[in-house]
Amino acid sequence: MKKISWKTIGWLGSTAFSAYLLIGRVKTALGVEFDPGNKIKDATKLPDQEPPHMVIRAGQILLGFLGLAGVVMVIYGGFMWMTAAGNEERVTKAKQILKYSALGTVIALAAFAILSTLTGTLRSATGA
């Protein structure tokens, strides 16, 4: 079985995206509707959103899960510290877990804030 490389995946993705953009331009230029009555859309239950909006929403969901994972790790580090019973090795490991999970949570929150700001700016600029 042939192994698929990242280069091939990128090429296929960019080709599909280019075809999507081309079909959208042809449709508006010719005034042709490819799905009269929305029969295909209703049968496939595809979303009404444009791909950029779906990518932004996927990013928001991913960052939400990263924030949740950070909070869980903070709780785990705190529990480890509380149950260390004076064992310096466990206390040191718990402090390290707390430090890195708090840092990761802050980074995830900052990324979420940046993504939300850019989303609001883009939506107001495009009127979407």
N, C-alpha and C positions, 0 to 999 in steps of 0.2 A: 504494500500500500504506500502510495506516495505521500510524503510529509508536506503539509501546506505551510509555507513560510509567512511571516508577518508582512513581507513585501507583497505577496500575492493577496493577502487579506486587505491590505491597504489599497491596492490597485482595484480590487473588486468593489470595495466600499466607495472609493472616489468615482468609479465608473457608474455605480448605481445612483450616487448623489447627483452626478452630472446629468444622467438620464432623467432623474426626477425634475431637475431644474429646466431641462430642455423641453420636457413634456408640458410643464407648466407654461412655458413661453409659447409653445406652439398652440396650446389650447386657447390662451388668451388672444393670440394673433389671429387665429382662424375663426374664433367664436364657436368652436366645436366643443360639445359636452360629451366626454367619454363615458359617463355613467348617467344616462337620463333616468330620472326618477330615483336615483340613489339605490338601485337594486344591488349593486356589488358592495357598496358601503354597508348597507343593512345586512347583507348575507355574511360578510366577513367581520362585522362589528369592530371596524377600525375606528380609532379616535378621530375627532374633528380637528385636533390641533396640528399645527405645522411642526415639522421635525425640530427646528430650533427650540420651540417651546417645550417639546418633549425631552430634549437633551437637558435643558435647564431644570425641568422638574425632576428628572432622574438624578441630576447632581444634587438638588436639594434633599431628595430622599436619601441618597448615599451619605451626605454630610450629617443628616439627622441620625442615621445609624452609627456613624463614627462618634458623634457626641454621646449617644446612648452607651456605646462600648466604653468610652472614656469614663463616664459616670460609674458604670459597673466596675471598672478597674479601680477607681478611687475607693469604692466600697470594699472591694476585695483587699486592697492594700491596707485600709483601715482595720479590717477584720484581722488580717495577718498580724498587724502591729499589736492589736489588743490581745491576741491570743499567743503572743511571743513568749510570755512568761519569763521575761528577763534574758532570753536567748539573744545575744548581740547579733549573731548572724542573721536571724529572722527579722530583727528590728531593722538592720541595715538593708535587707532585701525589701522589706515593707516600705521603707523610706524611698528607696529607688523606684518601686512600683508607683508610689504616690506622686513622686516628682515627675516621672515620665507620663503617667496617665493625666495628670493635671495639665502638663504642657501640651499633650495631644488634644485634650478637650479645648484648651484655649485656641489652638491652631484651627481645630474644626469649627469653633464658633466664629473665629475671624473669617475663615473661608466662607462660611454661611452668610455672614454679614456682607462680605464683598459681593457674593453671588446675588444676594437679594437687592443690593444697591444697583448693581449692573442690570438686573432684570427690570427693576423699576425705571431706570434711566432709558433702557432700550424700548420698553413698552410705551413710555411717554413720547419718545422721539419718533417711533413708528406709528403711534396711534392704535396699537393693538391691544 
